[in-house]
Amino acid sequence: MSTAMVEQIRDRLAAALAPTELEVLDEGHKHAGHANAGKGHFHVRIVSDAFAGVLPIKRHRMVYAALDGLMDQGIHALSIDARAPDA
């Protein structure tokens, strides 16, 4: 499932934010012993012109908006590094 979820995350972010760089990592292995250990933990590094002049909190909201629905269907935790190309 995690490979499919990585692809879903990647596809949604690509469609919504047209990133120039996009990396989606499954980090479930880092959460042994935690709730939902081994599944649903992801890291996103995204660079997009859509983030130019936008505060970091709004960038995160834009990412969450693009992933609407997935947050309740397979994403337990998400860390986000969202930047504009010039940052």
N, CA, C and O atoms as a GROMACS GRO file, in nm:
protein
  348
    1MET      N    1   0.081  -0.121   0.000
    1MET     CA    2   0.000   0.000   0.000
    1MET      C    3   0.085   0.126   0.000
    1MET      O    4   0.046   0.225  -0.063
    2SER      N    5   0.200   0.126   0.069
    2SER     CA    6   0.276   0.249   0.080
    2SER      C    7   0.328   0.299  -0.054
    2SER      O    8   0.333   0.420  -0.078
    3THR      N    9   0.366   0.206  -0.144
    3THR     CA   10   0.410   0.249  -0.277
    3THR      C   11   0.294   0.315  -0.351
    3THR      O   12   0.314   0.416  -0.418
    4ALA      N   13   0.176   0.258  -0.340
    4ALA     CA   14   0.058   0.317  -0.403
    4ALA      C   15   0.028   0.454  -0.341
    4ALA      O   16  -0.010   0.547  -0.412
    5MET      N   17   0.043   0.465  -0.211
    5MET     CA   18   0.016   0.592  -0.144
    5MET      C   19   0.119   0.697  -0.185
    5MET      O   20   0.083   0.813  -0.205
    6VAL      N   21   0.245   0.658  -0.197
    6VAL     CA   22   0.349   0.751  -0.243
    6VAL      C   23   0.310   0.804  -0.380
    6VAL      O   24   0.322   0.924  -0.406
    7GLU      N   25   0.266   0.717  -0.469
    7GLU     CA   26   0.226   0.759  -0.603
    7GLU      C   27   0.104   0.850  -0.600
    7GLU      O   28   0.098   0.947  -0.676
    8GLN      N   29   0.008   0.821  -0.515
    8GLN     CA   30  -0.110   0.907  -0.503
    8GLN      C   31  -0.071   1.046  -0.454
    8GLN      O   32  -0.119   1.147  -0.505
    9ILE      N   33   0.016   1.050  -0.353
    9ILE     CA   34   0.063   1.178  -0.300
    9ILE      C   35   0.135   1.256  -0.411
    9ILE      O   36   0.108   1.374  -0.433
   10ARG      N   37   0.225   1.188  -0.480
   10ARG     CA   38   0.302   1.252  -0.587
   10ARG      C   39   0.209   1.304  -0.698
   10ARG      O   40   0.225   1.417  -0.744
   11ASP      N   41   0.114   1.223  -0.739
   11ASP     CA   42   0.023   1.263  -0.847
   11ASP      C   43  -0.061   1.384  -0.807
   11ASP      O   44  -0.078   1.477  -0.887
   12ARG      N   45  -0.113   1.384  -0.686
   12ARG     CA   46  -0.197   1.496  -0.643
   12ARG      C   47  -0.118   1.626  -0.632
   12ARG      O   48  -0.165   1.731  -0.675
   13LEU      N   49   0.002   1.618  -0.575
   13LEU     CA   50   0.084   1.739  -0.561
   13LEU      C   51   0.128   1.791  -0.697
   13LEU      O   52   0.131   1.912  -0.719
   14ALA      N   53   0.162   1.702  -0.787
   14ALA     CA   54   0.203   1.743  -0.922
   14ALA      C   55   0.088   1.814  -0.992
   14ALA      O   56   0.109   1.917  -1.056
   15ALA      N   57  -0.031   1.760  -0.981
   15ALA     CA   58  -0.147   1.820  -1.048
   15ALA      C   59  -0.185   1.955  -0.988
   15ALA      O   60  -0.220   2.048  -1.061
   16ALA      N   61  -0.178   1.966  -0.856
   16ALA     CA   62  -0.226   2.088  -0.789
   16ALA      C   63  -0.124   2.200  -0.787
   16ALA      O   64  -0.161   2.317  -0.794
   17LEU      N   65   0.006   2.165  -0.777
   17LEU     CA   66   0.107   2.268  -0.751
   17LEU      C   67   0.217   2.278  -0.857
   17LEU      O   68   0.306   2.362  -0.844
   18ALA      N   69   0.212   2.196  -0.959
   18ALA     CA   70   0.310   2.199  -1.069
   18ALA      C   71   0.453   2.220  -1.017
   18ALA      O   72   0.519   2.317  -1.054
   19PRO      N   73   0.502   2.129  -0.933
   19PRO     CA   74   0.634   2.150  -0.874
   19PRO      C   75   0.748   2.137  -0.976
   19PRO      O   76   0.738   2.063  -1.074
   20THR      N   77   0.855   2.210  -0.949
   20THR     CA   78   0.978   2.194  -1.027
   20THR      C   79   1.064   2.084  -0.967
   20THR      O   80   1.147   2.025  -1.035
   21GLU      N   81   1.043   2.056  -0.838
   21GLU     CA   82   1.108   1.946  -0.768
   21GLU      C   83   1.004   1.883  -0.677
   21GLU      O   84   0.924   1.954  -0.615
   22LEU      N   85   1.006   1.750  -0.668
   22LEU     CA   86   0.911   1.680  -0.582
   22LEU      C   87   0.971   1.549  -0.538
   22LEU      O   88   1.012   1.467  -0.620
   23GLU      N   89   0.977   1.530  -0.407
   23GLU     CA   90   1.026   1.405  -0.350
   23GLU      C   91   0.926   1.362  -0.242
   23GLU      O   92   0.892   1.441  -0.154
   24VAL      N   93   0.880   1.239  -0.251
   24VAL     CA   94   0.788   1.184  -0.152
   24VAL      C   95   0.852   1.058  -0.097
   24VAL      O   96   0.880   0.964  -0.172
   25LEU      N   97   0.876   1.056   0.033
   25LEU     CA   98   0.941   0.943   0.097
   25LEU      C   99   0.847   0.875   0.196
   25LEU      O  100   0.779   0.943   0.273
   26ASP      N  101   0.844   0.742   0.193
   26ASP     CA  102   0.773   0.664   0.292
   26ASP      C  103   0.867   0.647   0.410
   26ASP      O  104   0.972   0.583   0.398
   27GLU      N  105   0.832   0.704   0.525
   27GLU     CA  106   0.916   0.698   0.643
   27GLU      C  107   0.857   0.609   0.752
   27GLU      O  108   0.890   0.624   0.870
   28GLY      N  109   0.771   0.518   0.713
   28GLY     CA  110   0.707   0.430   0.810
   28GLY      C  111   0.806   0.350   0.893
   28GLY      O  112   0.782   0.324   1.011
   29HIS      N  113   0.918   0.312   0.831
   29HIS     CA  114   1.019   0.233   0.902
   29HIS      C  115   1.081   0.308   1.021
   29HIS      O  116   1.138   0.245   1.110
   30LYS      N  117   1.072   0.440   1.022
   30LYS     CA  118   1.131   0.520   1.130
   30LYS      C  119   1.041   0.528   1.253
   30LYS      O  120   1.080   0.587   1.354
   31HIS      N  121   0.923   0.469   1.246
   31HIS     CA  122   0.825   0.489   1.352
   31HIS      C  123   0.787   0.360   1.422
   31HIS      O  124   0.673   0.345   1.467
   32ALA      N  125   0.880   0.268   1.433
   32ALA     CA  126   0.855   0.143   1.505
   32ALA      C  127   0.817   0.175   1.649
   32ALA      O  128   0.883   0.254   1.716
   33GLY      N  129   0.712   0.112   1.696
   33GLY     CA  130   0.668   0.134   1.834
   33GLY      C  131   0.570   0.247   1.850
   33GLY      O  132   0.515   0.264   1.959
   34HIS      N  133   0.546   0.325   1.747
   34HIS     CA  134   0.450   0.436   1.753
   34HIS      C  135   0.314   0.388   1.703
   34HIS      O  136   0.301   0.278   1.649
   35ALA      N  137   0.213   0.471   1.723
   35ALA     CA  138   0.081   0.440   1.667
   35ALA      C  139   0.094   0.424   1.516
   35ALA      O  140   0.164   0.502   1.451
   36ASN      N  141   0.029   0.326   1.460
   36ASN     CA  142   0.035   0.297   1.316
   36ASN      C  143   0.177   0.272   1.268
   36ASN      O  144   0.213   0.311   1.157
   37ALA      N  145   0.259   0.209   1.352
   37ALA     CA  146   0.399   0.184   1.317
   37ALA      C  147   0.411   0.114   1.182
   37ALA      O  148   0.338   0.020   1.153
   38GLY      N  149   0.504   0.163   1.102
   38GLY     CA  150   0.534   0.101   0.974
   38GLY      C  151   0.445   0.143   0.860
   38GLY      O  152   0.467   0.098   0.747
   39LYS      N  153   0.346   0.228   0.884
   39LYS     CA  154   0.259   0.268   0.774
   39LYS      C  155   0.208   0.410   0.795
   39LYS      O  156   0.187   0.455   0.908
   40GLY      N  157   0.188   0.478   0.686
   40GLY     CA  158   0.123   0.607   0.691
   40GLY      C  159   0.208   0.726   0.729
   40GLY      O  160   0.156   0.836   0.747
   41HIS      N  161   0.340   0.708   0.740
   41HIS     CA  162   0.430   0.819   0.774
   41HIS      C  163   0.508   0.858   0.649
   41HIS      O  164   0.580   0.777   0.592
   42PHE      N  165   0.492   0.984   0.608
   42PHE     CA  166   0.554   1.029   0.483
   42PHE      C  167   0.623   1.164   0.501
   42PHE      O  168   0.588   1.244   0.588
   43HIS      N  169   0.723   1.187   0.417
   43HIS     CA  170   0.791   1.318   0.410
   43HIS      C  171   0.780   1.367   0.266
   43HIS      O  172   0.804   1.293   0.171
   44VAL      N  173   0.743   1.494   0.252
   44VAL     CA  174   0.732   1.557   0.121
   44VAL      C  175   0.828   1.675   0.115
   44VAL      O  176   0.828   1.762   0.202
   45ARG      N  177   0.911   1.676   0.010
   45ARG     CA  178   0.994   1.794  -0.020
   45ARG      C  179   0.946   1.841  -0.156
   45ARG      O  180   0.954   1.769  -0.256
   46ILE      N  181   0.896   1.965  -0.160
   46ILE     CA  182   0.836   2.017  -0.282
   46ILE      C  183   0.883   2.160  -0.306
   46ILE      O  184   0.885   2.242  -0.215
   47VAL      N  185   0.919   2.189  -0.430
   47VAL     CA  186   0.956   2.324  -0.473
   47VAL      C  187   0.860   2.362  -0.584
   47VAL      O  188   0.846   2.290  -0.684
   48SER      N  189   0.793   2.477  -0.567
   48SER     CA  190   0.694   2.518  -0.666
   48SER      C  191   0.686   2.670  -0.674
   48SER      O  192   0.700   2.739  -0.573
   49ASP      N  193   0.665   2.720  -0.795
   49ASP     CA  194   0.641   2.863  -0.813
   49ASP      C  195   0.516   2.909  -0.738
   49ASP      O  196   0.503   3.026  -0.702
   50ALA      N  197   0.424   2.816  -0.714
   50ALA     CA  198   0.301   2.849  -0.641
   50ALA      C  199   0.329   2.897  -0.499
   50ALA      O  200   0.243   2.961  -0.438
   51PHE      N  201   0.447   2.868  -0.446
   51PHE     CA  202   0.483   2.908  -0.310
   51PHE      C  203   0.554   3.043  -0.302
   51PHE      O  204   0.582   3.092  -0.193
   52ALA      N  205   0.582   3.105  -0.416
   52ALA     CA  206   0.653   3.234  -0.418
   52ALA      C  207   0.573   3.339  -0.342
   52ALA      O  208   0.455   3.361  -0.371
   53GLY      N  209   0.636   3.402  -0.246
   53GLY     CA  210   0.573   3.507  -0.168
   53GLY      C  211   0.470   3.458  -0.067
   53GLY      O  212   0.396   3.539  -0.010
   54VAL      N  213   0.464   3.328  -0.045
   54VAL     CA  214   0.364   3.269   0.045
   54VAL      C  215   0.433   3.226   0.175
   54VAL      O  216   0.540   3.164   0.172
   55LEU      N  217   0.372   3.259   0.287
   55LEU     CA  218   0.428   3.220   0.417
   55LEU      C  219   0.427   3.068   0.433
   55LEU      O  220   0.342   3.000   0.375
   56PRO      N  221   0.522   3.014   0.510
   56PRO     CA  222   0.532   2.869   0.526
   56PRO      C  223   0.402   2.801   0.572
   56PRO      O  224   0.369   2.694   0.522
   57ILE      N  225   0.329   2.859   0.663
   57ILE     CA  226   0.205   2.797   0.710
   57ILE      C  227   0.103   2.784   0.596
   57ILE      O  228   0.031   2.684   0.588
   58LYS      N  229   0.097   2.884   0.510
   58LYS     CA  230   0.006   2.877   0.395
   58LYS      C  231   0.053   2.774   0.294
   58LYS      O  232  -0.029   2.707   0.230
   59ARG      N  233   0.185   2.759   0.278
   59ARG     CA  234   0.240   2.655   0.190
   59ARG      C  235   0.194   2.517   0.237
   59ARG      O  236   0.153   2.433   0.157
   60HIS      N  237   0.203   2.495   0.369
   60HIS     CA  238   0.160   2.367   0.425
   60HIS      C  239   0.010   2.346   0.401
   60HIS      O  240  -0.032   2.236   0.368
   61ARG      N  241  -0.067   2.450   0.417
   61ARG     CA  242  -0.211   2.440   0.392
   61ARG      C  243  -0.240   2.405   0.246
   61ARG      O  244  -0.333   2.330   0.217
   62MET      N  245  -0.160   2.459   0.155
   62MET     CA  246  -0.176   2.428   0.013
   62MET      C  247  -0.148   2.280  -0.014
   62MET      O  248  -0.217   2.216  -0.093
   63VAL      N  249  -0.045   2.227   0.052
   63VAL     CA  250  -0.012   2.085   0.038
   63VAL      C  251  -0.127   2.000   0.093
   63VAL      O  252  -0.173   1.906   0.028
   64TYR      N  253  -0.172   2.034   0.214
   64TYR     CA  254  -0.284   1.959   0.274
   64TYR      C  255  -0.409   1.966   0.187
   64TYR      O  256  -0.481   1.867   0.174
   65ALA      N  257  -0.436   2.080   0.128
   65ALA     CA  258  -0.553   2.094   0.041
   65ALA      C  259  -0.541   2.001  -0.081
   65ALA      O  260  -0.639   1.941  -0.123
   66ALA      N  261  -0.420   1.991  -0.137
   66ALA     CA  262  -0.399   1.903  -0.252
   66ALA      C  263  -0.417   1.756  -0.214
   66ALA      O  264  -0.454   1.674  -0.299
   67LEU      N  265  -0.392   1.724  -0.089
   67LEU     CA  266  -0.402   1.585  -0.042
   67LEU      C  267  -0.534   1.556   0.027
   67LEU      O  268  -0.548   1.454   0.093
   68ASP      N  269  -0.630   1.646   0.012
   68ASP     CA  270  -0.761   1.630   0.077
   68ASP      C  271  -0.816   1.490   0.052
   68ASP      O  272  -0.817   1.443  -0.062
   69GLY      N  273  -0.861   1.426   0.156
   69GLY     CA  274  -0.914   1.291   0.145
   69GLY      C  275  -0.811   1.185   0.178
   69GLY      O  276  -0.844   1.086   0.243
   70LEU      N  277  -0.687   1.204   0.135
   70LEU     CA  278  -0.582   1.107   0.166
   70LEU      C  279  -0.542   1.112   0.312
   70LEU      O  280  -0.495   1.014   0.368
   71MET      N  281  -0.561   1.228   0.375
   71MET     CA  282  -0.523   1.241   0.515
   71MET      C  283  -0.606   1.147   0.602
   71MET      O  284  -0.562   1.108   0.710
   72ASP      N  285  -0.724   1.111   0.558
   72ASP     CA  286  -0.810   1.020   0.634
   72ASP      C  287  -0.803   0.877   0.581
   72ASP      O  288  -0.866   0.788   0.637
   73GLN      N  289  -0.728   0.855   0.473
   73GLN     CA  290  -0.729   0.724   0.410
   73GLN      C  291  -0.589   0.669   0.386
   73GLN      O  292  -0.563   0.609   0.281
   74GLY      N  293  -0.500   0.686   0.479
   74GLY     CA  294  -0.369   0.624   0.462
   74GLY      C  295  -0.252   0.708   0.508
   74GLY      O  296  -0.143   0.655   0.527
   75ILE      N  297  -0.271   0.837   0.525
   75ILE     CA  298  -0.164   0.921   0.577
   75ILE      C  299  -0.188   0.942   0.725
   75ILE      O  300  -0.285   1.006   0.765
   76HIS      N  301  -0.099   0.888   0.806
   76HIS     CA  302  -0.108   0.905   0.951
   76HIS      C  303  -0.029   1.029   0.994
   76HIS      O  304  -0.072   1.106   1.081
   77ALA      N  305   0.089   1.047   0.932
   77ALA     CA  306   0.174   1.161   0.966
   77ALA      C  307   0.243   1.209   0.838
   77ALA      O  308   0.282   1.129   0.753
   78LEU      N  309   0.256   1.341   0.826
   78LEU     CA  310   0.317   1.400   0.708
   78LEU      C  311   0.407   1.515   0.749
   78LEU      O  312   0.363   1.610   0.812
   79SER      N  313   0.536   1.504   0.713
   79SER     CA  314   0.626   1.618   0.733
   79SER      C  315   0.646   1.683   0.598
   79SER      O  316   0.656   1.615   0.496
   80ILE      N  317   0.651   1.816   0.598
   80ILE     CA  318   0.652   1.892   0.473
   80ILE      C  319   0.767   1.991   0.470
   80ILE      O  320   0.788   2.067   0.566
   81ASP      N  321   0.841   1.990   0.361
   81ASP     CA  322   0.942   2.092   0.332
   81ASP      C  323   0.895   2.155   0.200
   81ASP      O  324   0.920   2.101   0.092
   82ALA      N  325   0.828   2.270   0.208
   82ALA     CA  326   0.771   2.336   0.090
   82ALA      C  327   0.844   2.468   0.067
   82ALA      O  328   0.848   2.554   0.156
   83ARG      N  329   0.900   2.484  -0.052
   83ARG     CA  330   0.980   2.603  -0.083
   83ARG      C  331   0.946   2.660  -0.220
   83ARG      O  332   0.898   2.589  -0.308
   84ALA      N  333   0.971   2.787  -0.235
   84ALA     CA  334   0.966   2.851  -0.366
   84ALA      C  335   1.103   2.829  -0.433
   84ALA      O  336   1.201   2.806  -0.363
   85PRO      N  337   1.111   2.834  -0.564
   85PRO     CA  338   1.238   2.808  -0.633
   85PRO      C  339   1.352   2.899  -0.589
   85PRO      O  340   1.468   2.857  -0.591
   86ASP      N  341   1.323   3.021  -0.550
   86ASP     CA  342   1.429   3.114  -0.511
   86ASP      C  343   1.468   3.105  -0.364
   86ASP      O  344   1.557   3.178  -0.320
   87ALA      N  345   1.405   3.018  -0.289
   87ALA     CA  346   1.431   3.008  -0.144
   87ALA      C  347   1.539   2.906  -0.114
   87ALA      O  348   1.574   2.885   0.002
   0.00000   0.00000   0.00000
